Amino acid sequence: MSGKRKRVVLTIKDKLDIIKKLEDGGSSKQLAVIYGIGETTVRDIRKNKEKIITYASSSDSTSLLAKRKSMKPSMYEELDKAMLEWFNQQRAKGNPVSGPICAKRAEFFFYALGMDGDFNPSAGWLTRFKQRHSIREINIRNERLNGDETAVEDFCNNFRDFIERENLQPEQIYNADETGLFWKCLPSRTSAIKGKYSVSGHKAVEERVTIMCCANATGLHKLKLCVVGKAKKPRSFKSTDTSNLPVSYFSQKGAWMDLSIFRQWFDKIFVPQVREYLRSKGLQEKAVLLLDNSPTHPNENVLRSDDGQIFAKYLPPNVASLIQPSDQGVVATMKRNYRAGLLQNNLEEGNDLKSFWKKLTLLDALYEIAMAWNLVKPVTISRAWKKILPTIEEKEGLDFDEEDISMATVSTILQHTKGLENVTTENIEKWLEVDSTEPGYEVLTDSEIIRRAQGQTDESSENEEEEIELIPEKHINHAAALQWTENLLDYLEQQGDMILPDKLVIRKLRATIRNKQKMTTSSQ
């Protein structure tokens, strides 16, 4: 007769590992044997999956998660939620936070939330708050956060030691960063549109998406842009399959990046694409993703491939703004390319600027922003890593200032664009930089933090957004698609200036549609 099974208490990290294995098809019975627990415990972990992941995602310390065995809530749960939201925002901005500052803020939120009783934000409360959320430390030493060159040097030296220990090449080192983009915005003092979509207008804020750029340190592997819009199915997508878009598209009611989307992107897009790239280069399938401390970036334990070979590492809060590669001209170059591309398209098509801007859709913008990202040269990206990896060599003959070229290009295009001829250099600069400080995450005011902590959400606005953006799909049959393809081919044949590849692409498309039509007919 077998003895009674010894009681095993899992850590949060153990539970995360079990969730990963369950998602990969592992069975409850097998995992119960491996971890020495009952199948009921495994099923409970599966049931509480989102709760466990959310808790781990907001944690600050990987090592503490490996020790912590419970998600014991605070007796002041609403206060705890408000303080964690506030703390994460301060850390993301790199603002100095100390014990006394936290205590003062906690007292403010306690009374603002209308909580009963007396509250003493003592050292004991602060310690328990840190333990509940696996926060390593509250105090950020040396409050000169915007100029802490010593901290930069310390991090860079430690990071170089780390990549040497891990035996990582520049091809295996990545950085990702989010930014907001006002995709339908013109320079101010634009006579053609009368400011409706101008820098100074409010409409620009409405036409906003979050974009995340990700590339390795050589700049030779640029992942598809990750874009977060408001609607699951924007009007302009019509019957477009989102998997066929030139970007990885996600939706969130405020068009913000969040913990859930970031984790999906990491697991389903980043890890597979990095593995495929490294395999193609004959390199070990091992990589690190360098991130800043945005509230939308989950804990390192959550951002890890199944085999642990592809993982995330965080920049310290007080150095991220100084050395994060994407902030060293990469995102700025991409945005300039985007805006210059829109104006160039308008010029080439000979459109009236007003009608061009009115007809511009989110789908058009996604194709244009994907093109703008493709135009960012590897040398621009590799140069952005120079502060962290000074050994990266630039290719000879490519050390020009892309920003100046982009500015000159924009100025030239504007001079030939009706309605924009008199826009000043100052207004052009403002336009190009209009969303340069726009974060990819939602920045909450104190009142919004309080409402969220109390569980209040604006349900009506979310439903209204879906009603506006969603439209019935229009079905196009194979015969109609084939006829349009035939007409397009006839047109191309009549144009003497059309190049052969254009015709070959359409012919290949025609063959694909014909095959689909045959398969449909034979199955009926």
C-alpha positions in Angstrom: 0.0 0.0 0.0 1.5 3.3 -1.0 2.0 6.0 1.5 0.1 9.3 1.7 1.4 11.8 -0.8 3.5 14.5 0.7 1.8 17.9 0.5 3.5 20.2 -2.1 3.0 23.9 -2.1 3.8 25.4 -5.5 5.4 28.8 -6.1 3.9 31.3 -8.5 6.7 30.4 -10.9 5.8 26.7 -10.7 2.2 27.6 -11.5 3.3 29.7 -14.5 5.4 26.8 -15.8 2.3 24.5 -15.5 0.2 26.9 -17.4 2.8 27.0 -20.2 2.8 23.2 -20.4 -1.0 23.0 -20.4 -1.1 25.5 -23.3 1.4 23.3 -25.2 -0.9 20.3 -24.8 0.4 18.8 -21.6 -2.2 16.6 -19.7 -3.3 17.3 -16.1 -2.4 13.7 -15.2 1.2 14.0 -16.5 1.8 17.3 -14.8 0.3 16.1 -11.5 2.9 13.3 -11.5 5.8 15.6 -12.5 5.1 18.2 -9.8 3.9 15.7 -7.1 0.4 17.3 -6.8 -3.2 16.2 -7.4 -5.0 16.5 -10.7 -7.5 18.7 -9.0 -4.7 21.2 -8.2 -3.7 21.2 -11.9 -7.3 21.9 -12.9 -7.6 24.7 -10.4 -4.4 26.3 -11.9 -6.0 26.0 -15.4 -9.2 27.6 -14.0 -7.3 30.5 -12.4 -4.9 30.9 -15.4 -5.7 34.6 -16.1 -5.6 35.6 -12.5 -2.2 34.0 -12.0 -0.7 35.5 -15.2 -2.1 38.9 -14.4 -0.5 38.7 -10.9 2.8 37.6 -12.3 2.8 40.1 -15.1 2.5 43.0 -12.7 5.3 41.7 -10.5 8.7 43.5 -10.4 10.9 40.6 -9.4 11.5 37.2 -11.1 13.4 35.8 -8.1 10.7 36.7 -5.6 8.1 35.0 -7.8 10.2 31.8 -7.6 9.8 32.0 -3.8 6.3 33.3 -3.4 3.6 30.6 -2.9 0.4 32.6 -2.6 -1.5 35.6 -4.1 -2.8 36.7 -0.7 -4.8 39.9 -1.3 -4.5 43.0 0.8 -7.2 43.8 3.4 -7.5 47.1 1.5 -7.9 45.6 -2.0 -9.0 48.8 -3.8 -6.1 50.8 -2.3 -3.7 48.0 -3.3 -4.9 48.2 -7.0 -4.7 52.0 -7.1 -1.2 52.0 -5.6 0.1 49.3 -8.0 -1.3 51.2 -11.0 0.3 54.5 -9.7 3.6 52.8 -8.9 3.9 51.2 -12.3 3.2 54.5 -14.1 5.9 56.2 -12.0 8.4 53.5 -12.7 7.6 53.6 -16.5 8.2 57.4 -16.5 11.5 56.9 -14.6 10.1 59.2 -11.8 11.9 59.0 -8.4 9.9 57.0 -5.9 10.7 56.7 -2.2 9.1 55.1 0.9 7.8 58.5 2.1 6.4 59.4 -1.3 4.6 56.0 -1.5 3.2 56.4 2.0 1.8 59.9 1.2 0.3 58.6 -2.0 -1.3 55.7 -0.2 -2.9 58.0 2.3 -4.3 60.1 -0.5 -5.8 57.1 -2.3 -7.3 55.7 0.9 -9.4 58.8 1.5 -10.1 59.5 -2.2 -11.5 55.9 -2.4 -13.8 56.7 0.5 -12.6 53.8 2.5 -13.7 53.3 6.1 -11.6 53.3 9.2 -8.1 54.7 10.0 -5.1 54.0 7.8 -1.5 54.2 8.8 0.9 53.8 5.8 3.6 52.5 8.1 6.9 50.9 7.2 5.2 47.5 7.8 2.4 48.3 5.3 5.0 49.3 2.7 7.0 46.1 3.2 3.8 44.0 2.8 2.8 45.9 -0.3 6.3 45.2 -1.8 6.0 41.5 -0.9 2.5 41.1 -2.3 3.7 42.4 -5.7 7.2 41.0 -5.6 8.7 44.5 -5.9 12.5 44.4 -5.3 12.8 47.9 -3.9 10.8 51.1 -3.8 13.7 53.6 -3.5 15.4 54.6 -6.7 18.7 56.0 -5.7 20.2 59.1 -7.2 17.1 61.1 -8.3 18.9 62.8 -11.2 17.1 60.3 -13.4 17.4 62.1 -16.7 21.2 62.4 -16.5 22.4 59.4 -14.5 25.5 58.6 -16.6 26.9 56.4 -13.8 23.8 54.2 -13.9 24.1 54.0 -17.7 27.7 52.9 -17.5 26.9 50.3 -14.8 24.0 48.9 -16.8 26.0 48.7 -20.1 28.9 47.0 -18.4 26.6 44.5 -16.7 24.7 43.9 -19.9 27.9 43.2 -21.9 29.0 40.8 -19.2 25.6 39.1 -19.4 25.7 38.6 -23.2 29.2 37.3 -23.0 28.2 34.7 -20.3 25.1 33.8 -22.4 27.3 33.7 -25.6 24.9 35.9 -27.5 25.7 37.6 -30.8 24.2 41.0 -31.9 21.8 38.9 -34.2 20.3 37.4 -31.0 19.8 40.7 -29.1 16.4 42.5 -29.7 14.6 45.6 -28.5 10.9 46.4 -28.8 9.2 49.7 -27.9 5.7 51.1 -28.3 4.6 54.6 -29.4 1.4 56.3 -30.3 0.8 57.4 -33.9 -1.7 60.0 -35.1 -2.1 58.4 -38.5 -4.5 61.0 -40.0 -2.8 64.3 -39.1 -1.7 67.3 -41.2 0.6 70.2 -40.4 -1.2 73.2 -38.8 -2.1 76.2 -40.9 -3.3 73.9 -43.7 -5.7 75.8 -45.9 -7.0 72.7 -47.7 -8.4 71.0 -44.6 -8.9 74.0 -42.3 -7.2 72.3 -39.4 -9.7 69.4 -39.1 -6.9 66.9 -39.0 -4.1 69.3 -38.1 -1.6 69.2 -35.3 -3.6 71.7 -33.3 -7.0 69.9 -33.9 -8.7 67.4 -31.6 -9.5 65.0 -34.5 -5.9 63.9 -34.5 -6.2 62.4 -31.1 -9.2 60.3 -32.3 -7.3 58.9 -35.2 -4.6 57.2 -33.1 -3.1 53.7 -32.9 -0.3 52.2 -30.9 2.6 50.9 -32.8 5.4 48.6 -31.6 8.7 48.4 -33.4 11.0 45.4 -32.8 14.3 44.5 -34.4 17.7 43.0 -33.5 20.9 44.9 -32.9 22.2 44.4 -36.4 19.0 45.8 -37.9 18.9 42.9 -40.3 15.8 41.3 -38.6 12.9 43.6 -38.3 9.7 41.9 -37.2 6.4 43.0 -38.6 5.1 46.1 -36.8 2.6 45.3 -34.0 -0.4 47.7 -34.2 -3.1 48.1 -31.7 -6.3 49.8 -32.9 -9.7 50.4 -31.2 -12.0 48.1 -33.2 -11.7 44.3 -33.9 -12.9 44.9 -37.4 -12.5 48.5 -38.6 -14.8 49.6 -41.4 -11.9 49.9 -43.8 -10.9 46.2 -43.3 -14.2 45.0 -44.8 -13.6 41.3 -45.7 -9.9 41.6 -45.2 -8.4 38.7 -43.1 -6.3 40.4 -40.4 -3.8 37.6 -40.7 -3.0 38.9 -44.2 -2.3 42.5 -43.1 1.3 43.8 -43.5 1.3 44.3 -39.7 0.3 42.2 -36.7 -3.0 43.8 -35.7 -4.6 43.6 -32.3 -7.6 45.6 -30.8 -8.2 47.2 -27.5 -11.0 49.7 -26.7 -8.6 52.6 -26.2 -6.1 51.5 -28.9 -3.5 51.0 -26.1 -1.0 48.2 -25.6 -1.9 46.1 -22.6 -0.4 43.1 -20.7 -2.6 40.5 -22.5 -1.8 41.8 -26.0 1.9 42.0 -25.2 2.0 38.5 -24.0 0.1 37.2 -27.0 2.6 39.1 -29.3 5.6 37.6 -27.4 4.4 34.0 -27.5 2.7 33.9 -30.9 4.8 36.3 -33.0 8.1 37.2 -31.4 9.3 33.8 -30.3 8.3 31.9 -33.6 9.8 34.6 -35.9 13.0 34.9 -33.9 13.5 31.1 -33.9 12.9 31.0 -37.7 15.4 33.9 -38.3 18.1 32.4 -36.1 17.6 29.0 -37.7 18.0 30.5 -41.2 21.3 32.1 -40.0 22.6 28.8 -38.5 22.6 30.4 -35.0 21.5 28.8 -31.8 17.8 29.5 -31.2 18.5 31.7 -28.2 17.7 35.4 -27.8 17.1 38.2 -25.4 14.5 41.0 -25.8 15.5 44.2 -24.1 12.5 46.3 -22.8 11.8 49.4 -20.8 9.5 49.4 -17.7 6.2 50.2 -19.4 3.2 49.0 -17.3 2.2 46.9 -20.3 5.3 44.7 -20.2 4.8 41.6 -18.1 7.3 40.2 -15.6 10.3 38.3 -17.0 8.9 35.0 -15.9 5.9 35.5 -18.2 8.0 36.6 -21.2 9.9 33.4 -21.6 9.8 30.6 -24.3 8.9 27.1 -23.3 12.5 26.0 -23.3 13.7 29.2 -21.6 16.1 30.1 -24.5 14.2 33.2 -25.6 13.5 35.6 -22.8 13.1 39.3 -21.8 15.4 41.5 -19.8 14.6 45.0 -18.5 16.4 48.3 -18.6 16.6 50.0 -15.2 14.0 52.8 -14.9 16.6 55.5 -14.6 18.5 54.7 -17.8 15.8 53.6 -20.2 15.1 57.0 -21.7 18.8 57.6 -22.2 19.8 54.4 -24.0 16.8 52.4 -25.3 17.7 51.7 -28.9 14.3 52.4 -30.4 14.4 55.9 -28.9 17.7 56.7 -30.5 16.2 57.8 -33.8 14.6 54.5 -35.0 11.0 55.3 -34.2 11.4 58.9 -35.3 12.8 57.9 -38.7 9.9 55.5 -39.2 7.3 58.2 -38.4 9.0 60.6 -40.8 9.1 58.0 -43.5 5.3 57.4 -42.9 4.3 61.1 -43.2 6.6 61.8 -46.2 5.1 58.7 -47.9 1.5 59.9 -47.4 2.3 63.2 -49.0 4.3 61.6 -51.8 1.3 59.3 -52.6 -1.0 62.3 -52.8 1.4 64.1 -55.1 1.9 61.1 -57.4 -1.8 60.4 -57.6 -2.6 64.0 -58.4 -5.4 64.1 -55.9 -7.0 67.1 -54.3 -5.4 67.1 -50.8 -8.8 67.4 -49.1 -10.3 64.4 -50.9 -7.1 62.4 -50.4 -7.1 62.9 -46.6 -10.9 62.3 -46.4 -10.6 59.0 -48.1 -7.5 57.9 -46.1 -8.5 54.8 -44.1 -6.8 52.9 -41.3 -6.1 50.1 -43.8 -4.3 52.6 -46.1 -2.3 53.8 -43.1 -1.3 50.3 -42.1 0.2 49.6 -45.5 2.0 52.9 -45.5 3.4 52.5 -42.0 4.6 49.0 -42.9 6.4 50.5 -45.9 7.8 53.2 -43.7 9.2 50.6 -41.3 10.7 48.7 -44.3 12.5 51.9 -45.3 14.3 52.2 -42.0 17.8 51.0 -42.9 19.8 48.4 -40.8 22.5 51.0 -40.2 19.9 53.3 -38.5 19.0 50.5 -36.1 22.5 49.2 -35.4 23.7 52.8 -34.8 21.0 53.1 -32.1 22.7 50.3 -30.1 26.1 52.1 -30.0 25.6 53.2 -26.4 24.9 49.7 -25.2 27.0 47.7 -27.8 29.8 50.0 -29.0 31.5 47.1 -30.8 28.8 46.9 -33.5 30.5 48.1 -36.7 28.6 50.3 -39.2 28.8 49.5 -42.8 31.2 51.7 -44.7 29.6 54.6 -46.6 26.3 54.6 -44.8 27.0 57.2 -42.1 24.6 59.9 -43.3 22.0 61.7 -41.3 18.7 60.1 -42.4 16.7 62.7 -40.3 18.0 65.6 -42.4 17.2 63.8 -45.6 13.7 63.0 -44.4 13.2 66.6 -43.5 14.4 67.8 -46.8 12.2 65.3 -48.6 9.1 66.5 -46.7 9.9 70.2 -47.4 10.3 69.5 -51.1 7.0 67.5 -51.3 5.1 70.2 -49.4 6.3 72.9 -51.9 4.5 71.0 -54.7 1.4 70.1 -52.7 -1.6 72.4 -53.2 -2.8 73.8 -49.9 0.5 73.1 -48.1 2.9 75.4 -50.0 3.0 78.0 -47.3 3.5 75.7 -44.3 6.5 77.0 -42.3 9.5 75.0 -41.3 8.5 75.3 -37.7 5.0 73.8 -38.5 6.6 71.0 -40.4 8.8 70.1 -37.4 5.8 70.2 -35.1 3.9 68.0 -37.5 6.7 65.5 -37.7 7.1 65.4 -33.9 3.4 65.7 -33.0 3.3 62.2 -31.4 7.0 61.9 -30.5 6.2 61.7 -26.8 3.0 59.8 -27.2 3.3 56.6 -25.1 2.0 53.2 -26.2 0.3 52.7 -22.9 -2.6 54.4 -21.2 -1.6 57.1 -18.7 -4.2 57.4 -16.1 -5.1 60.5 -14.0 -5.6 60.1 -10.3 -9.4 60.0 -10.8 -9.1 57.4 -13.5 -6.9 55.2 -11.2 -9.6 55.5 -8.5 -12.4 54.6 -10.9 -10.4 51.6 -12.2 -9.6 50.4 -8.6 -13.3 50.6 -7.8 -14.1 48.4 -10.9 -15.9 51.2 -12.8 -15.7 50.9 -16.6 -17.3 52.8 -19.4 -19.3 50.0 -21.0 -21.3 52.3 -23.3 -18.3 53.8 -25.0 -16.9 50.4 -25.8 -20.1 49.1 -27.3 -20.5 52.4 -29.2 -17.1 52.0 -30.7 -17.9 48.5 -32.0 -21.1 49.7 -33.5 -19.3 52.5 -35.4 -16.4 50.4 -36.6 -18.2 47.1 -37.4 -20.0 46.6 -40.7 -21.4 43.5 -42.4 -18.9 41.7 -44.6 -19.5 41.9 -48.4 -19.1 38.5 -50.0 -17.3 38.5 -53.3 -17.5 35.2 -55.3 -14.7 33.6 -57.3 -16.3 34.5 -60.7 -16.4 38.2 -59.8 -12.8 38.2 -58.6 -11.7 36.4 -61.7 -13.5 38.9 -64.0 -11.8 41.8 -62.2 -8.4 40.1 -62.5 -9.0 39.6 -66.3 -9.9 43.2 -66.7 -6.8 44.3 -64.9 -4.6 42.1 -67.0 -6.2 43.5 -70.2 -5.5 47.0 -68.9 -1.8 46.2 -68.2 -1.4 44.7 -71.6 -2.5 48.0 -73.2 0.0 50.0 -71.2 3.4 50.1 -72.9 5.2 51.4 -69.8 4.1 48.6 -67.5 6.9 46.3 -66.3 6.8 42.6 -66.6 6.7 41.7 -62.9 3.4 43.5 -62.5 1.8 41.3 -65.1 3.4 38.2 -63.6 1.9 38.9 -60.2 -1.6 39.4 -61.6 -1.3 36.3 -63.7 -0.3 34.3 -60.7 -3.2 35.7 -58.8 -5.5 34.8 -61.7 -4.3 31.2 -61.6 -4.9 31.0 -57.8 -8.5 32.3 -58.2 -9.2 29.8 -61.0 -8.0 26.9 -58.8 -10.2 28.1 -56.0 -13.1 28.3 -58.4 -12.5 24.7 -59.7 -12.2 23.3 -56.1 -15.5 25.0 -55.1 -17.3 23.7 -58.2 -16.0 20.1 -57.8 -17.1 20.0 -54.2 -20.7 20.9 -55.0 
